Amino acid sequence: MTQFSSTIAQTQYAKKASQYINILNDLRRIGAHSAVDLPTVVFCGNQSAGKSSLLEAISNVQLPRSDGTCTRCVMELRLIELEEEWSCQISLRQEYGETGNRLSQPIEAKFGSLIKSHKEVELMARRAQKALLNPSKNSDEYLNWNFGTHYDDDANTNELKFTKNVVCLEIKGKNVPNLSLIDLPGIIRHTEKAEDRKFINLIEELVKEYIKKEQSIIIATITCRDEIDNQAIVTLAKEADPAGRRTLGVLTKPDTIEAATHEIWLKILRGEAHKLSLGYYVVKNPSKIQLTNQITFEEARKEEEYFFKREDPWKNLRSDRIGVKRLQHKLSELLIQAIKRDLPKISREAQEKLEEIRLELVNVPEKLSENSKFEIYKMVKKCVNKIKHETPASSGSHKLWQMINAKFIEFNNNLFLSRPIFIVGKRSTKFDLLKNEFCVPHPSQEDQEDQKDTLKEITEQQITKLIIDARGRLLPGFIPYSPAIEIIKDIQIKWEPPSLECLDGIYEIMFDFVHDVINETFSRFPLLDEEMKQVANKCLDDCKETTIKYINFISKMEINQPYTLDETSIAILKSSFREKFNEILKDEDNEPTDALDIIASLQAYFKIAFKRYADTIAMTIIHAFIDEFTTKIEEKLMEICVSDEQINVEDLIQEDHSVSFRREDLHTREKHLKNVLDSLRKFGIKSNY
């Protein structure tokens, strides 16, 4: 077999390789993998597939093996080849909170001091795992933990049986391969205890989560003791990597292959079956007996080399895919290539996400200063300015007034429905002479039917009777005034209800509008938001009550005594209506009557009074309700800042937790991504943040 130089750390390649591994480790240390996908070598396989032995062979350190804790945690190995004394630093990385939610930025902290002896790693790694499995306790409590005689018994005292958080081992020194890899718990299909069955799915989902990422290099550990198709990792790897572009298979325990079945595994190793772009390697690690006898790593590698040199059929194969050393070299080569290829992409992705976060922050309110009253003052001014911008129908702000005008048109239509229809002549001709005098939409057939039921019809005979009843001692040739007054009052008494209905509709529009503006300004402070709405509601109600009084006054003024100074318009309109009547009388060969004269006068007056009343009511609602509210609301809202009442401003300005959480989360992620880009920039990857 080819011997790899023990002085590889002195070469330029090794130095550059160490730099690439260092930048990857730096990015992981600051939690970059939670924001962007990083190149990752992921070791996974069925339980008892020899994965632990393989990782120990690669790292040259003994790792936890018992069922108690090692299968319940993720482990990250950072291996860096340096011309310095061997050392190992263990850290704990929190990626998930106590409720299982993924943290926006992982937290990594050292666990214990720097380890200088290989022999201390296994015990300290166990203690680190126990610290993760007891998240409510201070991790320092486990720095000197005594596990007793049985690890499994101790495991029963843990708060958790499984965690997605990570134990990190950073190993540096001579002859350490340049690698960074993730070790996942072994996939299980059966459990001894019924309560542990849930871990079957939990571990499988964890494996899927890691290997589905395009930047993951899947190291599928496959034992030769069992048929390859029976091993879950093979299926999971195919699902995550259907083309087999980023999966490398490692065949373990070749000494357990049954006689006469070697050819199956040789075909796989040669790439003739279960093909993978990265191919397969085969390794031979110590047996349980050898481990019990505490075989050294150096002895294990010699045993492996001896096995493949002497045993059939391995001794006749090419040696480039045999043994842990060659696998180490290949993994390091694959990872460094991936890092070189992906660093610019990682930088671009981090910049894009940073820009997205900054755009989100634009829409998130800034944290308030300690001067609560001043902050409320600023928010009140902002709220009032929005209201003042809308209520005068400023340029580019017409939505509110489109709704208000729709209510005024509806009011005008309802008012128009109170108009009288006069029936005159021998043929009982109906005169709806005001129908075309108002700008109203063309009614539907259904509306027309409804109008027929609501419109008041007045006949010429009814008016004649009123004249006769009112004449008394009046001289012949004079028409009494009282019948006209009686008809006018009878019609105008119907005008107030649609006026109040119009006010109610506009009140609802203003209520919704004002609440929306208050929500936009104060919703992050639920108590303050509610307080401001109560103040606004009181102001709206007060302005509405005042407006109702004005409408009552205007309506009474119309009913009390019909009046107009516009004698010219009355005369012209009356003459126009008389001409229409005369055309009917001429066709009927009939003479004008006093009743027709009153009808003409009534039509002329109604035309003037209708328009006058509609305009006055609309202007009253605008002035007394909308404009008055706009004028008063600022003062009313400001009273919270200067009130002598016992209002705890600090309580009112307690921010909604979801808003503060979102802001803090975005700022944390922003800082996190800036740190990622800083690390990349220092390494020589340019960014424009």
DALIN-V412211 format. One record per residue. N is the residue number from 1. RES is the residue in one letter. NEAR is the number of other C-alpha atoms within 10 Angstrom. Layout:
n & res & near
N & RES & NEAR
N & RES & NEAR
//
This chain:
n & res & near
1 & M & 11
2 & T & 7
3 & Q & 7
4 & F & 10
5 & S & 8
6 & S & 9
7 & T & 11
8 & I & 17
9 & A & 23
10 & Q & 13
11 & T & 10
12 & Q & 10
13 & Y & 11
14 & A & 18
15 & K & 18
16 & K & 14
17 & A & 24
18 & S & 22
19 & Q & 17
20 & Y & 23
21 & I & 23
22 & N & 19
23 & I & 17
24 & L & 25
25 & N & 21
26 & D & 15
27 & L & 19
28 & R & 20
29 & R & 17
30 & I & 19
31 & G & 24
32 & A & 24
33 & H & 18
34 & S & 18
35 & A & 19
36 & V & 18
37 & D & 17
38 & L & 22
39 & P & 26
40 & T & 23
41 & V & 28
42 & V & 21
43 & F & 27
44 & C & 27
45 & G & 31
46 & N & 21
47 & Q & 18
48 & S & 15
49 & A & 23
50 & G & 24
51 & K & 26
52 & S & 24
53 & S & 22
54 & L & 20
55 & L & 19
56 & E & 15
57 & A & 23
58 & I & 20
59 & S & 22
60 & N & 18
61 & V & 18
62 & Q & 19
63 & L & 20
64 & P & 19
65 & R & 14
66 & S & 12
67 & D & 11
68 & G & 20
69 & T & 28
70 & C & 21
71 & T & 23
72 & R & 24
73 & C & 23
74 & V & 19
75 & M & 25
76 & E & 24
77 & L & 21
78 & R & 25
79 & L & 25
80 & I & 27
81 & E & 24
82 & L & 21
83 & E & 15
84 & E & 9
85 & E & 9
86 & W & 17
87 & S & 16
88 & C & 22
89 & Q & 19
90 & I & 23
91 & S & 21
92 & L & 23
93 & R & 24
94 & Q & 22
95 & E & 20
96 & Y & 18
97 & G & 13
98 & E & 11
99 & T & 6
100 & G & 11
101 & N & 9
102 & R & 15
103 & L & 15
104 & S & 16
105 & Q & 22
106 & P & 21
107 & I & 14
108 & E & 18
109 & A & 13
110 & K & 16
111 & F & 23
112 & G & 17
113 & S & 11
114 & L & 13
115 & I & 16
116 & K & 14
117 & S & 11
118 & H & 14
119 & K & 12
120 & E & 13
121 & V & 21
122 & E & 15
123 & L & 18
124 & M & 22
125 & A & 25
126 & R & 23
127 & R & 26
128 & A & 27
129 & Q & 29
130 & K & 29
131 & A & 24
132 & L & 28
133 & L & 24
134 & N & 18
135 & P & 16
136 & S & 10
137 & K & 12
138 & N & 10
139 & S & 21
140 & D & 13
141 & E & 10
142 & Y & 20
143 & L & 18
144 & N & 11
145 & W & 15
146 & N & 11
147 & F & 15
148 & G & 9
149 & T & 8
150 & H & 10
151 & Y & 16
152 & D & 14
153 & D & 12
154 & D & 15
155 & A & 17
156 & N & 12
157 & T & 12
158 & N & 17
159 & E & 15
160 & L & 15
161 & K & 18
162 & F & 21
163 & T & 24
164 & K & 23
165 & N & 22
166 & V & 23
167 & V & 28
168 & C & 27
169 & L & 22
170 & E & 17
171 & I & 28
172 & K & 21
173 & G & 17
174 & K & 18
175 & N & 18
176 & V & 21
177 & P & 27
178 & N & 30
179 & L & 30
180 & S & 26
181 & L & 24
182 & I & 23
183 & D & 22
184 & L & 25
185 & P & 26
186 & G & 25
187 & I & 25
188 & I & 19
189 & R & 14
190 & H & 11
191 & T & 12
192 & E & 7
193 & K & 7
194 & A & 8
195 & E & 8
196 & D & 12
197 & R & 14
198 & K & 10
199 & F & 19
200 & I & 15
201 & N & 13
202 & L & 17
203 & I & 22
204 & E & 20
205 & E & 13
206 & L & 16
207 & V & 23
208 & K & 16
209 & E & 11
210 & Y & 21
211 & I & 25
212 & K & 16
213 & K & 16
214 & E & 16
215 & Q & 18
216 & S & 23
217 & I & 26
218 & I & 29
219 & I & 26
220 & A & 24
221 & T & 29
222 & I & 27
223 & T & 24
224 & C & 22
225 & R & 16
226 & D & 14
227 & E & 12
228 & I & 18
229 & D & 10
230 & N & 9
231 & Q & 19
232 & A & 18
233 & I & 24
234 & V & 20
235 & T & 14
236 & L & 20
237 & A & 25
238 & K & 14
239 & E & 14
240 & A & 20
241 & D & 20
242 & P & 13
243 & A & 13
244 & G & 18
245 & R & 15
246 & R & 22
247 & T & 27
248 & L & 25
249 & G & 23
250 & V & 27
251 & L & 24
252 & T & 22
253 & K & 19
254 & P & 19
255 & D & 15
256 & T & 11
257 & I & 16
258 & E & 11
259 & A & 7
260 & A & 7
261 & T & 9
262 & H & 15
263 & E & 11
264 & I & 15
265 & W & 19
266 & L & 16
267 & K & 13
268 & I & 19
269 & L & 23
270 & R & 16
271 & G & 15
272 & E & 13
273 & A & 12
274 & H & 17
275 & K & 19
276 & L & 21
277 & S & 12
278 & L & 18
279 & G & 20
280 & Y & 24
281 & Y & 23
282 & V & 26
283 & V & 25
284 & K & 24
285 & N & 25
286 & P & 22
287 & S & 15
288 & K & 9
289 & I & 9
290 & Q & 12
291 & L & 13
292 & T & 9
293 & N & 9
294 & Q & 10
295 & I & 14
296 & T & 14
297 & F & 18
298 & E & 11
299 & E & 11
300 & A & 18
301 & R & 19
302 & K & 11
303 & E & 16
304 & E & 18
305 & E & 18
306 & Y & 12
307 & F & 18
308 & F & 23
309 & K & 16
310 & R & 11
311 & E & 11
312 & D & 11
313 & P & 12
314 & W & 17
315 & K & 13
316 & N & 11
317 & L & 15
318 & R & 10
319 & S & 16
320 & D & 13
321 & R & 19
322 & I & 23
323 & G & 21
324 & V & 22
325 & K & 19
326 & R & 19
327 & L & 20
328 & Q & 18
329 & H & 15
330 & K & 17
331 & L & 21
332 & S & 22
333 & E & 15
334 & L & 17
335 & L & 25
336 & I & 23
337 & Q & 14
338 & A & 19
339 & I & 22
340 & K & 13
341 & R & 12
342 & D & 16
343 & L & 20
344 & P & 16
345 & K & 16
346 & I & 23
347 & S & 23
348 & R & 18
349 & E & 16
350 & A & 24
351 & Q & 19
352 & E & 14
353 & K & 17
354 & L & 22
355 & E & 14
356 & E & 13
357 & I & 17
358 & R & 15
359 & L & 11
360 & E & 13
361 & L & 17
362 & V & 9
363 & N & 9
364 & V & 15
365 & P & 12
366 & E & 11
367 & K & 11
368 & L & 12
369 & S & 9
370 & E & 9
371 & N & 9
372 & S & 17
373 & K & 17
374 & F & 13
375 & E & 14
376 & I & 21
377 & Y & 17
378 & K & 12
379 & M & 16
380 & V & 24
381 & K & 15
382 & K & 15
383 & C & 21
384 & V & 21
385 & N & 14
386 & K & 16
387 & I & 20
388 & K & 17
389 & H & 14
390 & E & 19
391 & T & 19
392 & P & 16
393 & A & 14
394 & S & 11
395 & S & 8
396 & G & 8
397 & S & 13
398 & H & 14
399 & K & 10
400 & L & 15
401 & W & 17
402 & Q & 12
403 & M & 14
404 & I & 20
405 & N & 13
406 & A & 14
407 & K & 20
408 & F & 22
409 & I & 17
410 & E & 18
411 & F & 24
412 & N & 23
413 & N & 17
414 & N & 19
415 & L & 21
416 & F & 21
417 & L & 18
418 & S & 20
419 & R & 23
420 & P & 23
421 & I & 20
422 & F & 21
423 & I & 20
424 & V & 20
425 & G & 20
426 & K & 12
427 & R & 9
428 & S & 11
429 & T & 14
430 & K & 14
431 & F & 19
432 & D & 15
433 & L & 17
434 & L & 16
435 & K & 13
436 & N & 8
437 & E & 10
438 & F & 13
439 & C & 11
440 & V & 14
441 & P & 9
442 & H & 8
443 & P & 12
444 & S & 9
445 & Q & 9
446 & E & 8
447 & D & 10
448 & Q & 12
449 & E & 11
450 & D & 13
451 & Q & 14
452 & K & 12
453 & D & 9
454 & T & 13
455 & L & 15
456 & K & 15
457 & E & 15
458 & I & 17
459 & T & 18
460 & E & 21
461 & Q & 13
462 & Q & 13
463 & I & 20
464 & T & 17
465 & K & 13
466 & L & 18
467 & I & 20
468 & I & 13
469 & D & 12
470 & A & 15
471 & R & 17
472 & G & 9
473 & R & 6
474 & L & 10
475 & L & 9
476 & P & 7
477 & G & 7
478 & F & 9
479 & I & 17
480 & P & 19
481 & Y & 12
482 & S & 14
483 & P & 21
484 & A & 20
485 & I & 15
486 & E & 12
487 & I & 16
488 & I & 21
489 & K & 15
490 & D & 14
491 & I & 15
492 & Q & 22
493 & I & 15
494 & K & 17
495 & W & 21
496 & E & 19
497 & P & 16
498 & P & 17
499 & S & 25
500 & L & 19
501 & E & 15
502 & C & 23
503 & L & 26
504 & D & 15
505 & G & 19
506 & I & 24
507 & Y & 20
508 & E & 12
509 & I & 16
510 & M & 21
511 & F & 16
512 & D & 12
513 & F & 16
514 & V & 20
515 & H & 18
516 & D & 14
517 & V & 17
518 & I & 24
519 & N & 18
520 & E & 14
521 & T & 19
522 & F & 24
523 & S & 17
524 & R & 20
525 & F & 19
526 & P & 17
527 & L & 18
528 & L & 22
529 & D & 19
530 & E & 17
531 & E & 16
532 & M & 21
533 & K & 20
534 & Q & 14
535 & V & 17
536 & A & 22
537 & N & 16
538 & K & 14
539 & C & 20
540 & L & 23
541 & D & 16
542 & D & 15
543 & C & 22
544 & K & 23
545 & E & 14
546 & T & 14
547 & T & 23
548 & I & 21
549 & K & 12
550 & Y & 16
551 & I & 24
552 & N & 14
553 & F & 11
554 & I & 17
555 & S & 20
556 & K & 14
557 & M & 12
558 & E & 18
559 & I & 19
560 & N & 13
561 & Q & 11
562 & P & 15
563 & Y & 11
564 & T & 12
565 & L & 7
566 & D & 10
567 & E & 9
568 & T & 9
569 & S & 15
570 & I & 21
571 & A & 14
572 & I & 12
573 & L & 20
574 & K & 20
575 & S & 16
576 & S & 13
577 & F & 20
578 & R & 19
579 & E & 13
580 & K & 13
581 & F & 20
582 & N & 16
583 & E & 11
584 & I & 17
585 & L & 17
586 & K & 11
587 & D & 9
588 & E & 12
589 & D & 10
590 & N & 12
591 & E & 9
592 & P & 14
593 & T & 12
594 & D & 16
595 & A & 22
596 & L & 21
597 & D & 16
598 & I & 22
599 & I & 26
600 & A & 24
601 & S & 19
602 & L & 20
603 & Q & 24
604 & A & 22
605 & Y & 22
606 & F & 19
607 & K & 18
608 & I & 15
609 & A & 18
610 & F & 20
611 & K & 15
612 & R & 13
613 & Y & 21
614 & A & 19
615 & D & 13
616 & T & 14
617 & I & 23
618 & A & 21
619 & M & 13
620 & T & 19
621 & I & 26
622 & I & 19
623 & H & 15
624 & A & 20
625 & F & 25
626 & I & 21
627 & D & 16
628 & E & 19
629 & F & 24
630 & T & 22
631 & T & 12
632 & K & 14
633 & I & 21
634 & E & 18
635 & E & 12
636 & K & 16
637 & L & 23
638 & M & 19
639 & E & 13
640 & I & 22
641 & C & 16
642 & V & 11
643 & S & 9
644 & D & 8
645 & E & 8
646 & Q & 6
647 & I & 12
648 & N & 9
649 & V & 15
650 & E & 12
651 & D & 12
652 & L & 18
653 & I & 20
654 & Q & 15
655 & E & 19
656 & D & 14
657 & H & 12
658 & S & 10
659 & V & 17
660 & S & 17
661 & F & 12
662 & R & 14
663 & R & 19
664 & E & 14
665 & D & 16
666 & L & 20
667 & H & 15
668 & T & 14
669 & R & 21
670 & E & 21
671 & K & 14
672 & H & 22
673 & L & 28
674 & K & 16
675 & N & 16
676 & V & 24
677 & L & 25
678 & D & 17
679 & S & 18
680 & L & 21
681 & R & 14
682 & K & 10
683 & F & 14
684 & G & 11
685 & I & 16
686 & K & 14
687 & S & 14
688 & N & 8
689 & Y & 12
//
